[in-house]
């Protein structure tokens, strides 16, 4: 009885001291795209500060993560992109898991970018222009007679939308979608751009690519020929066209992608048992500029886990007041 009382007393002290996660472990998931590593590291650090024993994150493709979180094999990740990922959710998702808060609300801008000089030289206004022989030849880096497009690797979700676009716009015979390693393919594209060659690539914001090739200066956001939503985009047709996009070939511009909410996705049982974690997920956010800036540092070589943790240290120091408030409010939710 005395031992039990002592244990309960220590647990109460931990909560009172702002450590409601004391004695509990958390297993995060982490996206396979490197630009999502920063979010995982920040949220894991915050959970550690709340006293949780945060295990090494499991790198998972989207469909595998969503299966794993519903099964309780992982507890959460900070890499949910919606509505892009809706099509990848298992049938029992709403029963077993939940989207919580906003890492970045309407922050996931996605679309196609084309070299500004080439847009002006060939009068490129939409993907339909890549059917023209002179345009295909200009963007054909490997000599296969098709324009080369840096696309998405399988499992990211964006590759399904790109495949949908190539099919419905009749572009399969005109565009070669490169689905290999995205960082390697983009590094090659940037090297070609620096050599004076035109480039054509899919990207998203926040991302280091728009720091290296700036929309409006180096490249322009491109139109899709017409709005034909994919299955996952149905119901979001109006959001596939956007106004006021800096560096777009036209205003408005038919992006063909919905600006996504980046959200935490967590197991419902985990959330019920950990009100401090739920509150943290509900209130913590990361500015898009900060994510893109950190992503650029990773591309420039600061890409080890030690580097990422240092970036987190620096980000917390620069946002100390907000950080302290998030931790305090999350800890209070457990009392």
Protein Blocks (a to p, Z undefined) as FASTA:
>chain_A
ZZmmmmmmmmmmmmmnopakgoiacdddddfbfklmmmmmmmmmmmmmnopacddddddd
fklmmmmmmnopafbdckbccfklmmmpcfklmmmgccehjfbghklccdddddfklmmm
nopabfklmmpmklmmmmmmnonopacdddddehilmmmmmmmmmmmnopmmmcccdfbd
fklmmmmmmmmmmnopacddddddddfklmmmcghjlmccdddfbdcddfklgoplmmmp
cehiehiabdcddehpacddddddddfklmmmmmmlmmmmmmgccdfklmmmmmmmmmno
pacfklmmmmmmmmmmmmmmmmmmmmmmmmmmmZZ
